[in-house]
Amino acid sequence: MNINQLVLLAILAESIWETVKPIWEKKKLNADKLGSIAVSIIITVGAGVDLFTIVGIPINVPSLGLVLTGIIISRGANFIHDLMRLTEAIKIKHK
């Protein structure tokens, strides 16, 4: 693993936590957030989209990358676009 992948992994880990955290707020289940995550996971698993494989971060647990990608995707297009820009900036900076 190189420094670019390590930085990206940290960003992805924080993104996953910040996405999952609001599922349970004020001692109540947030059905909208849970539904968004569930639909995104179904789509990424069905399509076989694994962001971790795409960026060269191996996940040793089968299908975990697909599920985590679903959680990340549930944040929406703006977040994914920002993530892509950040990934490119990291690549350029460390060339």
N, C-alpha and C positions, 0 to 999 in steps of 0.2 A: 504494500500500500504506500502510495506517495503522499506528499503534503496536500496536494490538491484534493485527493480522495478523502483524506482525513478532515479537511475543512468542510467539504461537501457532506460528509457523514454527520458531522456536528450540526450542520444546518438542517439536514433531513431529520435527525433525531429530535431537535427542538420543534420542528414543524409538526412532526407526528404527535408529540406531547401536547402542543398548543391546540391541535385539532381534536384530540381525544378528551382533553380536560373538560370542555364545556358540556359533555354528554350528561354529566351529573352535576347540576347546579342547584343550589338552595334546597338540597334534599329532594330534588325532583329530577326525573328523567326528561331530557330534552329530545323529544321524538323527532323533531326536524333535523337536528344535528346527527342523530343516530341513523335516521333514514338516508340522509345524504352520504354518510360514510358507507352504509350497507350497499346502496346502489353503486357507488364508485368502486367498491371492492368486487361486486358482481361483474361489473364491466371490465375491470382490469384482469381479473382471473379468467373471464370468458375470452378476452382478447389476447391473453398471454403477455400482457405488458408488465415488464419488470424494470423499473427505473434504475435499480441498483446494478443490474446486469448491463444496462445501457451505458452507465457512467463508469463501469469497470470495478464495482465494489461487489466481490463475491459474497453471497449469503449461503451459509452451509445448511440451513434448514429448508427443505423442499417447500415451495409455495409461499414462504414468508415474505420474500421480495415482492410477490404479486399482491399480497394483502397490504403490506406497508405502502406500496405504490398506490393502492386504492385509497388509503387514508390520506396520502399526500394529494392525490388528484381531487379528493372531495373539497379541498380548499378553493378550487375554482381556477379559471383560466388566468386571471390576473396574477395569482400566486405562481402558477407554473411558468408564466412568461417572465416574471421577476427572477425565478429560480434559474431559468435558461440564461438570462442575461448575466446573472451572478456567476454561473458556471463558466460561461465564456470569458468573463473578466478574470476569473481565477486562472484559467488556462493561459490567457495572454500574459498575465503578470508573472507566472512561474515558468515561462518558456526560456 
